[in-house]
C-alpha cells in the first residue's frame, strides 16, 4: 500500500548507520499528546490513547480509524493507558480522573471501577483464556469524595469486580508504569528515581530492586515470553535485562532522553531473525524552540540488539516521541508523539529478506 525505499548514508558517529527513508502514514486522531499505542494480539488493529481523553481503534493495514471508546456521561479527561485482551474481547483504560473503565471490543462500556488517584497505567494479565485480572498504578490524589488516595500499585479482578492486591506503604515514590512479569507471577514497576522494582503478584512482597538508570525510567517493554525486558530512561540509555537473573545484559547509548523502547518480535524468528531494538524520545517539549525534528532529536532509532550499534534512524514527529510499538509481525512500527500524531511506519520488504538487517 506504500512503496518504501531505503538508502544508505554515512553518519559521523558510525559508518554502518543508515537512514530508513520511508513515507509513514500520518494519522491525526488526537488533539493532544499521545500517551500509549497498543497492538491487538493478531496485529490487525492497534489502540491509541492520549491526554485529550480519546481512545481510538485503528486498522493497521490502512490507518483507518474504525472505532472509539467513550466513557458514558461526562468526558473524563486524559487517558494514560489502554490494553486489550489476547482474544480481542475486552478493552480496559486507565483514566486520569481515577476511573478504570472496561469496554467490549466493539465499544460498549461494560463497567466503571472507581479506582481513585490519578491512574497512570493498566494491563491485563497474560494467561490466554484466563484474562480476568488487571494490574494498575496510580499517583496520590486528594478529593472530597475519596479523601487522600496514596501512591499505589494494585491488582483487580474484572468479573466480578474485586480488589486482589494493594501495594502502597512499600512504594518509595509513585510508580509511572507497572506490568506483569513472566507467567503472571510478578509485577514489574518503574520509577522516576531510576529504579525498577519487582513485586510478588500474590502477596505484594518486594522481590528485587534494580538500580537501573541514573535518571527517570520512562519506558518498559518485554519480549513475547517476558524473559527479556527493555527499559528506556531520561539518562539517554536503554538497557536489556534478563528476567531470570535481573541482570543487565546489553546497554544502548544514545544522544537524547528516551521515552520508550521495544524489542523486535522477530528477534527469535527461526527463518529471518532480526535482533533489533527501536527507541525514541527527544528533547522535552517545554525546551523545544524550533520545529525541525532533527534539532530536538525526535527521530526513531533502531539499534542492533546484540552488537549495541545504531543501525538506522527514521524521521519522525515534530516533538518528543512518547510511545512506540512494533507491528506484531515485526515488519514495521507505530509511534505516538507529543505533537498529537500517530505515525505508521511500514518497513520495506528488503528489511525482511536482506541479510544486512539481521
DRENMARTOR-974620 format. One record per residue (C-alpha): residue in three letters; x, y, z. Coordinates in nm, 3 decimals, always signed. Last residue first. Layout:
! DRENMARTOR-974620
ALA;X;Y;Z
...
//
This chain:
! DRENMARTOR-974620
UNK;+1.998;-0.936;+1.072
UNK;+1.948;-0.626;+0.860
UNK;+2.234;-0.685;+0.618
UNK;+2.086;-1.027;+0.542
UNK;+1.824;-0.861;+0.322
UNK;+1.494;-1.053;+0.315
UNK;+1.294;-0.887;+0.594
UNK;+1.422;-0.530;+0.562
UNK;+1.421;-0.566;+0.186
UNK;+1.041;-0.593;+0.206
UNK;+1.041;-0.221;+0.302
UNK;+0.932;-0.131;+0.655
UNK;+0.581;+0.005;+0.718
UNK;+0.600;+0.303;+0.955
UNK;+0.264;+0.414;+1.098
UNK;+0.282;+0.757;+1.259
UNK;+0.028;+0.874;+1.516
UNK;+0.010;+1.249;+1.559
UNK;-0.069;+1.452;+1.871
UNK;+0.251;+1.660;+1.855
UNK;+0.376;+1.499;+2.177
UNK;+0.417;+1.185;+1.975
UNK;+0.286;+0.839;+1.900
UNK;+0.486;+0.580;+1.710
UNK;+0.389;+0.269;+1.514
UNK;+0.624;+0.000;+1.389
UNK;+0.710;-0.208;+1.088
UNK;+0.754;-0.561;+0.958
UNK;+0.788;-0.723;+1.301
UNK;+0.480;-0.943;+1.254
UNK;+0.310;-0.796;+1.563
UNK;+0.393;-0.449;+1.437
UNK;+0.638;-0.293;+1.679
UNK;+0.526;-0.038;+1.937
UNK;+0.606;+0.323;+2.022
UNK;+0.529;+0.588;+2.281
UNK;+0.612;+0.946;+2.373
UNK;+0.814;+1.069;+2.075
UNK;+0.916;+1.425;+2.153
UNK;+0.811;+1.697;+1.910
UNK;+0.769;+1.742;+1.538
UNK;+0.748;+1.365;+1.498
UNK;+0.958;+1.121;+1.297
UNK;+1.246;+1.088;+1.060
UNK;+1.362;+0.729;+1.087
UNK;+1.703;+0.622;+1.215
UNK;+1.946;+0.346;+1.138
UNK;+2.154;+0.056;+1.259
UNK;+2.285;+0.202;+1.585
UNK;+2.525;-0.039;+1.748
UNK;+2.459;-0.244;+2.064
UNK;+2.607;-0.557;+1.898
UNK;+2.339;-0.788;+2.038
UNK;+2.012;-0.594;+1.998
UNK;+2.126;-0.396;+1.698
UNK;+1.979;-0.049;+1.731
UNK;+1.697;+0.132;+1.551
UNK;+1.629;+0.495;+1.638
UNK;+1.304;+0.687;+1.588
UNK;+1.382;+1.050;+1.520
UNK;+1.287;+1.326;+1.765
UNK;+1.636;+1.463;+1.821
UNK;+1.517;+1.815;+1.910
UNK;+1.723;+1.970;+1.631
UNK;+1.649;+1.684;+1.392
UNK;+1.272;+1.739;+1.418
UNK;+1.288;+2.097;+1.292
UNK;+1.001;+2.284;+1.456
UNK;+1.214;+2.502;+1.680
UNK;+1.222;+2.613;+2.043
UNK;+1.180;+2.281;+2.222
UNK;+1.256;+2.305;+2.593
UNK;+0.899;+2.262;+2.717
UNK;+0.854;+1.961;+2.490
UNK;+1.147;+1.777;+2.644
UNK;+1.424;+1.696;+2.394
UNK;+1.385;+1.362;+2.229
UNK;+1.218;+1.028;+2.278
UNK;+1.265;+0.716;+2.073
UNK;+1.362;+0.353;+2.072
UNK;+1.359;+0.058;+1.837
UNK;+1.553;-0.258;+1.916
UNK;+1.667;-0.516;+1.663
UNK;+1.798;-0.869;+1.652
UNK;+1.601;-0.955;+1.341
UNK;+1.574;-1.329;+1.285
UNK;+1.471;-1.441;+0.937
UNK;+1.368;-1.808;+0.938
UNK;+1.385;-1.919;+1.303
UNK;+1.245;-1.595;+1.447
UNK;+1.387;-1.519;+1.793
UNK;+1.445;-1.145;+1.742
UNK;+1.141;-1.125;+1.514
UNK;+0.914;-0.971;+1.779
UNK;+1.151;-0.671;+1.774
UNK;+1.221;-0.541;+2.125
UNK;+1.076;-0.205;+2.230
UNK;+1.193;+0.130;+2.365
UNK;+1.018;+0.433;+2.512
UNK;+1.071;+0.786;+2.643
UNK;+1.441;+0.836;+2.576
UNK;+1.649;+1.146;+2.650
UNK;+1.887;+1.206;+2.360
UNK;+2.239;+1.123;+2.239
UNK;+2.210;+0.745;+2.252
UNK;+2.367;+0.456;+2.442
UNK;+2.221;+0.105;+2.420
UNK;+2.313;-0.125;+2.708
UNK;+2.305;-0.505;+2.699
UNK;+2.286;-0.792;+2.950
UNK;+2.163;-0.607;+3.258
UNK;+2.095;-0.867;+3.525
UNK;+1.756;-0.944;+3.679
UNK;+1.859;-1.314;+3.692
UNK;+1.562;-1.490;+3.529
UNK;+1.431;-1.164;+3.384
UNK;+1.737;-1.098;+3.170
UNK;+1.757;-0.722;+3.117
UNK;+1.817;-0.502;+2.813
UNK;+1.901;-0.138;+2.876
UNK;+1.809;+0.189;+2.706
UNK;+2.022;+0.497;+2.754
UNK;+1.977;+0.875;+2.727
UNK;+1.960;+0.936;+3.108
UNK;+1.589;+1.013;+3.055
UNK;+1.538;+0.639;+3.050
UNK;+1.424;+0.341;+2.849
UNK;+1.389;-0.013;+2.984
UNK;+1.397;-0.343;+2.797
UNK;+1.290;-0.673;+2.948
UNK;+1.372;-1.024;+2.832
UNK;+1.202;-1.333;+2.977
UNK;+0.858;-1.188;+2.906
UNK;+0.777;-1.471;+2.661
UNK;+0.691;-1.221;+2.386
UNK;+0.984;-0.992;+2.470
UNK;+0.913;-0.718;+2.719
UNK;+0.856;-0.345;+2.746
UNK;+0.934;-0.066;+2.992
UNK;+0.953;+0.308;+2.934
UNK;+1.031;+0.626;+3.126
UNK;+1.287;+0.527;+3.387
UNK;+1.391;+0.856;+3.545
UNK;+1.764;+0.924;+3.579
UNK;+2.085;+0.734;+3.651
UNK;+1.929;+0.407;+3.540
UNK;+1.854;+0.051;+3.650
UNK;+1.920;+0.033;+4.021
UNK;+1.717;-0.288;+4.032
UNK;+1.513;-0.381;+4.340
UNK;+1.405;-0.743;+4.378
UNK;+1.132;-0.947;+4.541
UNK;+0.924;-0.683;+4.717
UNK;+0.623;-0.856;+4.874
UNK;+0.286;-0.776;+4.721
UNK;+0.126;-1.105;+4.835
UNK;+0.038;-1.292;+4.517
UNK;+0.180;-1.075;+4.239
UNK;+0.518;-1.075;+4.412
UNK;+0.694;-0.749;+4.336
UNK;+0.982;-0.649;+4.107
UNK;+1.114;-0.295;+4.143
UNK;+1.284;-0.093;+3.869
UNK;+1.478;+0.213;+3.977
UNK;+1.576;+0.538;+3.807
UNK;+1.431;+0.783;+4.061
UNK;+1.129;+0.839;+3.836
UNK;+1.008;+0.485;+3.896
UNK;+0.934;+0.165;+3.706
UNK;+0.720;-0.132;+3.812
UNK;+0.737;-0.506;+3.745
UNK;+0.463;-0.727;+3.890
UNK;+0.539;-1.094;+3.945
UNK;+0.392;-1.440;+3.895
UNK;+0.195;-1.355;+3.581
UNK;+0.390;-1.626;+3.395
UNK;+0.683;-1.386;+3.341
UNK;+0.630;-1.033;+3.477
UNK;+0.308;-0.833;+3.459
UNK;+0.343;-0.462;+3.404
UNK;+0.355;-0.143;+3.610
UNK;+0.412;+0.212;+3.490
UNK;+0.489;+0.551;+3.648
UNK;+0.526;+0.421;+4.003
UNK;+0.491;+0.692;+4.266
UNK;+0.759;+0.702;+4.534
UNK;+0.948;+0.454;+4.754
UNK;+0.645;+0.219;+4.743
UNK;+0.626;-0.016;+5.043
UNK;+0.337;+0.173;+5.206
UNK;+0.127;+0.141;+4.889
UNK;+0.089;-0.207;+4.742
UNK;-0.272;-0.323;+4.702
UNK;-0.382;-0.670;+4.595
UNK;-0.696;-0.861;+4.493
UNK;-0.958;-0.586;+4.469
UNK;-1.280;-0.734;+4.332
UNK;-1.513;-0.673;+4.041
UNK;-1.692;-0.998;+3.943
UNK;-1.564;-1.004;+3.679
UNK;-1.254;-0.788;+3.628
UNK;-1.038;-0.884;+3.925
UNK;-0.808;-0.605;+4.031
UNK;-0.438;-0.581;+4.113
UNK;-0.296;-0.262;+4.260
UNK;+0.018;-0.048;+4.271
UNK;-0.037;+0.259;+4.484
UNK;+0.057;+0.620;+4.553
UNK;-0.181;+0.733;+4.827
UNK;-0.551;+0.832;+4.797
UNK;-0.643;+1.112;+5.036
UNK;-1.019;+1.162;+5.068
UNK;-1.243;+0.972;+4.830
UNK;-1.529;+1.215;+4.766
UNK;-1.364;+1.541;+4.872
UNK;-1.055;+1.460;+4.669
UNK;-0.687;+1.412;+4.743
UNK;-0.457;+1.248;+4.490
UNK;-0.165;+1.009;+4.501
UNK;-0.043;+0.878;+4.168
UNK;-0.185;+0.550;+4.038
UNK;-0.072;+0.205;+3.930
UNK;-0.273;-0.078;+3.778
UNK;-0.275;-0.455;+3.730
UNK;-0.575;-0.618;+3.564
UNK;-0.716;-0.968;+3.618
UNK;-0.972;-1.170;+3.420
UNK;-0.752;-1.288;+3.137
UNK;-0.799;-1.662;+3.169
UNK;-0.824;-1.776;+2.808
UNK;-0.462;-1.688;+2.741
UNK;-0.264;-1.605;+3.058
UNK;-0.103;-1.260;+3.020
UNK;-0.271;-1.048;+3.288
UNK;-0.439;-0.737;+3.153
UNK;-0.251;-0.409;+3.186
UNK;-0.319;-0.068;+3.339
UNK;-0.119;+0.251;+3.380
UNK;-0.123;+0.607;+3.512
UNK;-0.445;+0.634;+3.714
UNK;-0.455;+0.959;+3.909
UNK;-0.593;+0.856;+4.246
UNK;-0.910;+0.654;+4.293
UNK;-1.015;+0.324;+4.139
UNK;-1.383;+0.399;+4.087
UNK;-1.439;+0.099;+3.861
UNK;-1.656;+0.154;+3.555
UNK;-1.831;-0.133;+3.378
UNK;-1.916;-0.281;+3.039
UNK;-1.899;+0.021;+2.807
UNK;-1.981;-0.089;+2.452
UNK;-1.702;-0.013;+2.208
UNK;-1.698;-0.316;+1.977
UNK;-1.402;-0.466;+2.166
UNK;-1.617;-0.465;+2.478
UNK;-1.533;-0.194;+2.725
UNK;-1.390;-0.172;+3.077
UNK;-1.315;+0.156;+3.254
UNK;-1.071;+0.213;+3.540
UNK;-1.163;+0.554;+3.679
UNK;-0.930;+0.778;+3.876
UNK;-0.992;+1.101;+3.685
UNK;-0.668;+1.046;+3.493
UNK;-0.817;+0.744;+3.319
UNK;-0.669;+0.397;+3.281
UNK;-0.847;+0.210;+3.001
UNK;-0.953;-0.153;+2.959
UNK;-1.054;-0.330;+2.637
UNK;-1.235;-0.664;+2.614
UNK;-1.287;-0.938;+2.355
UNK;-0.972;-0.911;+2.144
UNK;-0.878;-1.275;+2.219
UNK;-0.547;-1.163;+2.372
UNK;-0.723;-0.899;+2.582
UNK;-0.679;-0.530;+2.504
UNK;-0.492;-0.258;+2.691
UNK;-0.513;+0.119;+2.730
UNK;-0.305;+0.371;+2.921
UNK;-0.283;+0.738;+3.020
UNK;-0.632;+0.858;+2.931
UNK;-0.665;+1.231;+2.994
UNK;-1.000;+1.389;+3.079
UNK;-1.318;+1.210;+3.185
UNK;-1.579;+1.313;+2.932
UNK;-1.912;+1.324;+3.110
UNK;-2.171;+1.053;+3.055
UNK;-2.072;+0.714;+2.919
UNK;-1.696;+0.696;+2.876
UNK;-1.602;+0.683;+2.511
UNK;-1.413;+0.416;+2.319
UNK;-1.361;+0.491;+1.952
UNK;-1.395;+0.292;+1.632
UNK;-1.271;+0.208;+1.285
UNK;-0.999;+0.468;+1.246
UNK;-0.834;+0.389;+0.915
UNK;-0.456;+0.350;+0.913
UNK;-0.487;+0.115;+0.616
UNK;-0.308;-0.203;+0.719
UNK;-0.306;-0.144;+1.095
UNK;-0.677;-0.073;+1.136
UNK;-0.719;+0.182;+1.414
UNK;-0.917;+0.169;+1.739
UNK;-0.916;+0.503;+1.918
UNK;-0.921;+0.617;+2.281
UNK;-0.970;+0.992;+2.325
UNK;-0.929;+1.168;+2.661
UNK;-0.734;+1.460;+2.514
UNK;-0.425;+1.342;+2.703
UNK;-0.394;+1.047;+2.471
UNK;-0.492;+0.695;+2.380
UNK;-0.418;+0.474;+2.080
UNK;-0.528;+0.121;+2.002
UNK;-0.395;-0.108;+1.731
UNK;-0.564;-0.338;+1.486
UNK;-0.480;-0.636;+1.267
UNK;-0.188;-0.734;+1.490
UNK;-0.322;-1.073;+1.598
UNK;-0.262;-0.987;+1.964
UNK;-0.410;-0.638;+1.939
UNK;-0.150;-0.365;+1.928
UNK;-0.104;-0.088;+2.186
UNK;-0.012;+0.278;+2.143
UNK;+0.026;+0.493;+2.454
UNK;+0.029;+0.852;+2.587
UNK;-0.028;+1.059;+2.273
UNK;-0.016;+1.435;+2.313
UNK;-0.327;+1.649;+2.249
UNK;-0.583;+1.687;+1.971
UNK;-0.581;+1.319;+1.878
UNK;-0.697;+1.138;+1.564
UNK;-0.441;+1.274;+1.318
UNK;-0.289;+0.973;+1.146
UNK;+0.028;+1.010;+0.943
UNK;+0.119;+0.708;+0.729
UNK;+0.493;+0.696;+0.701
UNK;+0.690;+0.761;+0.385
UNK;+1.017;+0.584;+0.446
UNK;+1.377;+0.683;+0.404
UNK;+1.534;+0.449;+0.656
UNK;+1.862;+0.622;+0.730
UNK;+2.173;+0.412;+0.770
UNK;+2.443;+0.366;+1.032
UNK;+2.741;+0.149;+0.945
UNK;+2.998;+0.428;+0.918
UNK;+2.922;+0.528;+1.280
UNK;+2.933;+0.858;+1.473
UNK;+2.979;+1.081;+1.171
UNK;+2.697;+0.948;+0.963
UNK;+2.727;+0.767;+0.634
UNK;+2.419;+0.740;+0.415
UNK;+2.240;+0.428;+0.300
UNK;+1.912;+0.432;+0.114
UNK;+1.591;+0.250;+0.189
UNK;+1.274;+0.266;-0.016
UNK;+0.905;+0.240;+0.054
UNK;+0.616;+0.197;-0.185
UNK;+0.304;+0.222;+0.029
UNK;+0.000;+0.000;+0.000
//
